[in-house]
Structure formats: C-alpha cells, structure tokens
Amino acid sequence: MCGDKNYLSVIAYALSMGLMFGVLFFTMGSLALGIFAIRQFKLERKPRWLMIHRGCMVGVYLGGLIVAGILTLLPGRVFYQLLFA
C-alpha cells in the first residue's frame, strides 16, 4: 500500500513540474507581449493594442497566480505536505 502512494507522489511531482514550466513560459510570454502591446498602444492609440494588452494581463493573472497556486497543492509537493499532513 505504501509503495502505491510513493509511485503516485512521484508521478504527481513529475506532472506538476512539467505543468509548472509550461505555466512559467506562458506567463513570461504573456507578460512580454502585454508590455509590447501597451507600448504600441501608447504610440499608435489603436484600440486593438489595448485589447491585446488586457488579454495578456488576464493570462498572466490566471497562469501566474491561480494555476500555479493549484499546482503547488498537488500531492507530493512541500505545501501539500505542510497543509494536509
């Protein structure tokens, strides 16, 4: 029985690390595009750039805070053990 939990925690850890890096790249890309878009909006005053900026900032919020926070609480992670053990 204990061996099964060990394998599950290793699998959960590997999945969370892959997802965490995916979220990291998504967040950094959205942040860079959002900064570029707001600079273009300030230069051109086209509403298209403002909408791109807003979408990117929502993506940064969702990816950087909510998804990363959920992935932090997966079984096998340190926070999971601190909160639920």
Secondary structure, 3 states (H helix, E strand, C coil): CHHHHHHHHHHHHHHHHHHHHHHHHHHHHHHHHHHHHHHHHHHHCCHHHHHHHHHHHHHHHHHHHHHHHHHHCCCCCHHHHHHHC
